[in-house]
């Protein structure tokens, strides 16, 4: 089942890159992965409490996920703005040369 989920996620990622481009796809994927990883890490660290009393663990998952998601927004915004700055610096630094095409018939 895990392989099926990874396969579907891979296909969705390829389709998403095709539809909107690399940079926007990376920004979207990071905006999903960063809060998810932080939520998972917090729940792993708080696992001792969850395993002692499962009811408290289940009740506490939703509020902690909400707070971690809201708390990770500045990190995601900072990374996305850094990606945008790097992209604009790269576009500005490229040398652009205007040329005219002269066909062989004109010579």
N, CA, C and O of each residue as an XYZ file, in Angstrom:
428
protein
N       0.820     -1.187      0.000
C       0.000      0.000      0.000
C       0.870      1.259      0.000
O       0.528      2.263     -0.624
N       1.991      1.189      0.704
C       2.900      2.337      0.740
C       3.445      2.636     -0.649
O       3.544      3.797     -1.047
N       3.800      1.584     -1.388
C       4.316      1.785     -2.743
C       3.264      2.411     -3.649
O       3.585      3.235     -4.505
N       2.022      2.021     -3.460
C       0.943      2.605     -4.257
C       0.795      4.099     -3.975
O       0.627      4.894     -4.899
N       0.856      4.479     -2.697
C       0.756      5.892     -2.327
C       1.943      6.670     -2.883
O       1.770      7.773     -3.402
N       3.151      6.107     -2.779
C       4.334      6.780     -3.336
C       4.246      6.885     -4.856
O       4.658      7.893     -5.430
N       3.719      5.865     -5.508
C       3.555      5.885     -6.960
C       2.582      6.985     -7.375
O       2.859      7.745     -8.303
N       1.442      7.069     -6.687
C       0.455      8.108     -6.997
C       1.033      9.494     -6.710
O       0.812     10.429     -7.480
N       1.774      9.630     -5.604
C       2.392     10.923     -5.279
C       3.426     11.302     -6.327
O       3.529     12.474     -6.690
N       4.187     10.347     -6.815
C       5.168     10.624     -7.872
C       4.501     11.061     -9.160
O       4.941     12.018     -9.797
N       3.436     10.363     -9.550
C       2.716     10.766    -10.756
C       2.081     12.140    -10.606
O       2.092     12.944    -11.539
N       1.528     12.404     -9.429
C       0.932     13.720     -9.190
C       1.994     14.810     -9.235
O       1.740     15.896     -9.757
N       3.172     14.541     -8.699
C       4.255     15.521     -8.736
C       4.704     15.796    -10.168
O       4.926     16.951    -10.534
N       4.840     14.759    -10.974
C       5.239     14.938    -12.371
C       4.183     15.742    -13.117
O       4.519     16.639    -13.890
N       2.925     15.433    -12.897
C       1.855     16.184    -13.552
C       1.860     17.635    -13.096
O       1.663     18.545    -13.901
N       2.084     17.851    -11.800
C       2.091     19.211    -11.259
C       3.245     20.025    -11.851
O       3.067     21.198    -12.181
N       4.416     19.416    -11.988
C       5.556     20.102    -12.607
C       5.245     20.427    -14.058
O       5.585     21.508    -14.537
N       4.612     19.518    -14.752
C       4.247     19.754    -16.154
C       3.264     20.906    -16.282
O       3.360     21.705    -17.214
N       2.322     20.996    -15.353
C       1.279     22.024    -15.450
C       1.778     23.420    -15.085
O       1.429     24.378    -15.774
N       2.571     23.572    -14.042
C       2.914     24.907    -13.563
C       4.398     25.243    -13.606
O       4.755     26.404    -13.405
N       5.263     24.293    -13.854
C       6.695     24.563    -13.929
C       7.426     24.147    -12.667
O       6.824     23.911    -11.619
N       8.751     24.065    -12.800
C       9.590     23.565    -11.717
C       9.534     24.433    -10.469
O       9.332     23.932     -9.362
N       9.710     25.721    -10.651
C       9.847     26.601     -9.485
C       8.562     26.624     -8.659
O       8.607     26.482     -7.437
N       7.430     26.799     -9.314
C       6.165     26.840     -8.583
C       5.844     25.485     -7.954
O       5.282     25.430     -6.861
N       6.195     24.395     -8.631
C       5.955     23.065     -8.070
C       6.812     22.841     -6.828
O       6.336     22.286     -5.837
N       8.067     23.267     -6.877
C       8.936     23.117     -5.711
C       8.411     23.935     -4.541
O       8.413     23.472     -3.400
N       7.959     25.157     -4.829
C       7.413     25.994     -3.762
C       6.165     25.357     -3.152
O       5.993     25.388     -1.933
N       5.299     24.784     -3.977
C       4.090     24.137     -3.460
C       4.428     22.889     -2.648
O       3.867     22.668     -1.574
N       5.340     22.084     -3.162
C       5.722     20.859     -2.455
C       6.363     21.193     -1.116
O       6.081     20.535     -0.115
N       7.226     22.213     -1.085
C       7.838     22.617      0.181
C       6.813     23.168      1.163
O       6.924     22.949      2.369
N       5.817     23.880      0.651
C       4.799     24.420      1.553
C       3.933     23.314      2.152
O       3.260     23.535      3.158
N       3.943     22.144      1.555
C       3.222     21.001      2.120
C       4.139     20.164      3.007
O       3.732     19.727      4.083
N       5.374     19.941      2.561
C       6.286     19.054      3.277
C       6.789     19.634      4.601
O       6.880     18.909      5.591
N       7.111     20.912      4.633
C       7.692     21.491      5.850
C       6.741     21.374      7.035
O       7.152     20.866      8.078
N       5.474     21.824      6.927
C       4.585     21.636      8.088
C       4.336     20.160      8.414
O       4.230     19.793      9.584
N       4.243     19.315      7.385
C       3.998     17.892      7.631
C       5.148     17.259      8.406
O       4.920     16.498      9.346
N       6.377     17.572      8.016
C       7.536     17.007      8.717
C       7.600     17.516     10.147
O       7.906     16.755     11.065
N       7.311     18.803     10.343
C       7.321     19.342     11.702
C       6.240     18.706     12.569
O       6.479     18.430     13.745
N       5.063     18.469     12.013
C       3.980     17.826     12.766
C       4.366     16.394     13.130
O       4.135     15.955     14.256
N       4.950     15.668     12.182
C       5.365     14.285     12.450
C       6.449     14.252     13.515
O       6.393     13.434     14.433
N       7.447     15.147     13.400
C       8.511     15.170     14.408
C       7.974     15.500     15.797
O       8.398     14.904     16.787
N       7.052     16.439     15.870
C       6.470     16.775     17.176
C       5.711     15.588     17.749
O       5.828     15.301     18.941
N       4.938     14.896     16.924
C       4.157     13.760     17.421
C       5.054     12.599     17.825
O       4.718     11.844     18.737
N       6.196     12.450     17.151
C       7.131     11.401     17.557
C       7.736     11.742     18.918
O       7.866     10.879     19.785
N       8.106     13.014     19.091
C       8.677     13.425     20.376
C       7.639     13.370     21.498
O       7.966     13.031     22.635
N       6.403     13.699     21.179
C       5.352     13.669     22.195
C       4.713     12.286     22.301
O       3.684     12.129     22.958
N       5.304     11.302     21.669
C       4.744      9.946     21.643
C       4.630      9.292     23.002
O       3.768      8.440     23.216
N       5.493      9.685     23.919
C       5.409      9.085     25.266
C       4.060      9.387     25.912
O       3.451      8.518     26.536
N       3.605     10.616     25.758
C       2.302     10.991     26.313
C       1.178     10.289     25.558
O       0.201      9.841     26.159
N       1.323     10.196     24.239
C       0.275      9.568     23.423
C       0.131      8.088     23.780
O      -0.985      7.572     23.851
N       1.245      7.411     24.003
C       1.158      5.978     24.289
C       0.701      5.703     25.725
O       0.168      4.630     26.010
N       0.903      6.652     26.617
C       0.415      6.443     27.980
C      -1.097      6.573     28.046
O      -1.761      5.788     28.722
N      -1.640      7.556     27.350
C      -3.082      7.762     27.359
C      -3.526      8.105     25.933
O      -3.405      9.258     25.518
N      -4.039      7.123     25.171
C      -4.381      7.357     23.772
C      -5.475      8.401     23.571
O      -5.487      9.080     22.544
N      -6.389      8.546     24.520
C      -7.468      9.524     24.371
C      -6.894     10.940     24.348
O      -7.291     11.753     23.513
N      -5.978     11.238     25.244
C      -5.336     12.559     25.261
C      -4.527     12.764     23.985
O      -4.503     13.866     23.436
N      -3.876     11.726     23.518
C      -3.097     11.830     22.286
C      -3.962     12.140     21.081
O      -3.605     12.982     20.257
N      -5.096     11.466     20.973
C      -5.994     11.692     19.835
C      -6.606     13.089     19.903
O      -6.731     13.766     18.883
N      -6.984     13.515     21.097
C      -7.575     14.846     21.256
C      -6.544     15.945     20.978
O      -6.894     17.003     20.456
N      -5.285     15.701     21.321
C      -4.269     16.737     21.180
C      -3.674     16.823     19.772
O      -2.955     17.779     19.484
N      -3.943     15.872     18.899
C      -3.335     15.884     17.570
C      -3.818     17.067     16.745
O      -3.002     17.767     16.146
N      -5.094     17.300     16.700
C      -5.638     18.364     15.855
C      -5.180     19.755     16.283
O      -4.722     20.513     15.427
N      -5.278     20.135     17.559
C      -4.797     21.475     17.922
C      -3.301     21.663     17.712
O      -2.868     22.724     17.262
N      -2.505     20.644     18.034
C      -1.067     20.790     17.833
C      -0.735     20.893     16.353
O       0.146     21.662     15.970
N      -1.432     20.126     15.512
C      -1.193     20.222     14.070
C      -1.546     21.612     13.567
O      -0.832     22.169     12.733
N      -2.630     22.174     14.062
C      -3.023     23.520     13.650
C      -1.980     24.549     14.071
O      -1.591     25.402     13.274
N      -1.527     24.472     15.323
C      -0.537     25.438     15.804
C       0.809     25.286     15.095
O       1.458     26.283     14.781
N       1.225     24.059     14.844
C       2.484     23.850     14.129
C       2.360     24.340     12.690
O       3.297     24.940     12.163
N       1.223     24.097     12.051
C       1.009     24.594     10.693
C       1.082     26.112     10.651
O       1.749     26.681      9.787
N       0.396     26.772     11.586
C       0.423     28.247     11.633
C       1.813     28.757     11.994
O       2.239     29.796     11.490
N       2.513     28.051     12.844
C       3.857     28.463     13.238
C       4.890     28.270     12.152
O       5.906     28.965     12.142
N       4.658     27.341     11.234
C       5.624     27.085     10.162
C       5.400     27.981      8.945
O       6.213     27.970      8.020
N       4.320     28.751      8.927
C       4.070     29.635      7.784
C       5.189     30.643      7.550
O       5.548     30.858      6.392
N       5.768     31.280      8.578
C       6.883     32.199      8.304
C       8.099     31.505      7.690
O       8.786     32.086      6.850
N       8.365     30.273      8.103
C       9.490     29.528      7.528
C       9.226     29.252      6.055
O      10.106     29.441      5.216
N       8.013     28.803      5.741
C       7.647     28.504      4.352
C       7.689     29.778      3.514
O       8.189     29.764      2.389
N       7.169     30.874      4.054
C       7.191     32.146      3.331
C       8.627     32.596      3.081
O       8.938     33.083      1.994
N       9.501     32.442      4.066
C      10.905     32.817      3.900
C      11.598     32.000      2.820
O      12.348     32.546      2.012
N      11.351     30.699      2.804
C      11.964     29.843      1.786
C      11.425     30.191      0.401
O      12.189     30.263     -0.561
N      10.109     30.408      0.294
C       9.525     30.764     -0.997
C      10.040     32.115     -1.495
O      10.293     32.272     -2.690
N      10.195     33.076     -0.613
C      10.715     34.377     -1.046
C      12.185     34.266     -1.429
O      12.630     34.959     -2.344
N      12.956     33.406     -0.748
C      14.348     33.181     -1.130
C      14.429     32.564     -2.529
O      15.277     32.955     -3.332
N      13.551     31.604     -2.821
C      13.520     30.998     -4.152
C      13.174     32.046     -5.205
O      13.779     32.075     -6.276
N      12.203     32.905     -4.903
C      11.837     33.968     -5.850
C      12.985     34.951     -6.071
O      13.226     35.383     -7.198
N      13.699     35.307     -4.987
C      14.839     36.219     -5.135
C      15.937     35.604     -5.986
O      16.511     36.278     -6.842
N      16.231     34.337     -5.760
C      17.273     33.664     -6.545
C      16.872     33.574     -8.013
O      17.709     33.728     -8.903
N      15.592     33.323     -8.260
C      15.116     33.230     -9.637
C      15.219     34.590    -10.327
O      15.636     34.663    -11.483
N      14.849     35.657     -9.640
C      14.917     36.982    -10.256
C      16.365     37.430    -10.443
O      16.675     38.105    -11.426
N      17.257     37.069     -9.518
C      18.675     37.396     -9.699
C      19.251     36.656    -10.891
O      20.059     37.212    -11.635
N      18.846     35.408    -11.082
C      19.343     34.632    -12.202
C      18.872     35.219    -13.522
O      19.647     35.287    -14.476
N      17.626     35.642    -13.592
C      17.085     36.223    -14.813
C      17.768     37.555    -15.111
O      18.041     37.854    -16.274
N      18.049     38.356    -14.094
C      18.681     39.658    -14.291
C      20.139     39.541    -14.701
O      20.652     40.430    -15.380
N      20.826     38.464    -14.309
C      22.246     38.360    -14.599
C      22.545     37.730    -15.948
O      23.694     37.758    -16.389
N      21.570     37.174    -16.605
C      21.823     36.553    -17.897
C      22.118     37.627    -18.942
O      21.484     38.682    -18.967
N      23.087     37.338    -19.797
C      23.401     38.254    -20.883
C      22.446     37.985    -22.033
O      22.312     36.858    -22.510
N      21.792     39.044    -22.460
C      20.844     38.921    -23.560
C      21.437     39.646    -24.760
O      21.825     40.810    -24.662
N      21.503     38.969    -25.867
C      22.086     39.538    -27.074
C      21.001     39.604    -28.137
O      20.379     38.594    -28.467
N      20.778     40.813    -28.676
C      19.836     40.977    -29.776
C      20.584     40.828    -31.091
O      21.623     41.453    -31.305
N      20.058     40.015    -31.945
C      20.675     39.829    -33.257
C      19.611     39.922    -34.327
O      18.420     39.741    -34.074
N      20.073     40.207    -35.520
C      19.185     40.225    -36.662
C      19.545     39.042    -37.557
O      20.711     38.682    -37.719
N      18.530     38.471    -38.111
C      18.733     37.319    -38.982
C      18.765     37.815    -40.419
O      17.834     38.472    -40.886
N      19.850     37.490    -41.109
C      19.990     37.861    -42.521
C      19.991     36.557    -43.316
O      20.825     35.678    -43.102
N      19.067     36.461    -44.207
C      18.988     35.237    -44.988
C      20.069     35.250    -46.076
O      20.609     36.307    -46.400
N      20.376     34.105    -46.625
C      21.393     33.979    -47.666
C      20.947     34.650    -48.959
O      21.783     35.052    -49.768
N      19.656     34.773    -49.156
C      19.151     35.361    -50.379
C      19.419     36.871    -50.446
O      19.525     37.428    -51.539
N      19.529     37.535    -49.294
C      19.773     38.972    -49.262
C      21.224     39.314    -49.549
O      21.516     40.453    -49.915
N      22.131     38.384    -49.399
C      23.554     38.657    -49.605
C      23.904     38.691    -51.052
O      25.064     38.910    -51.402
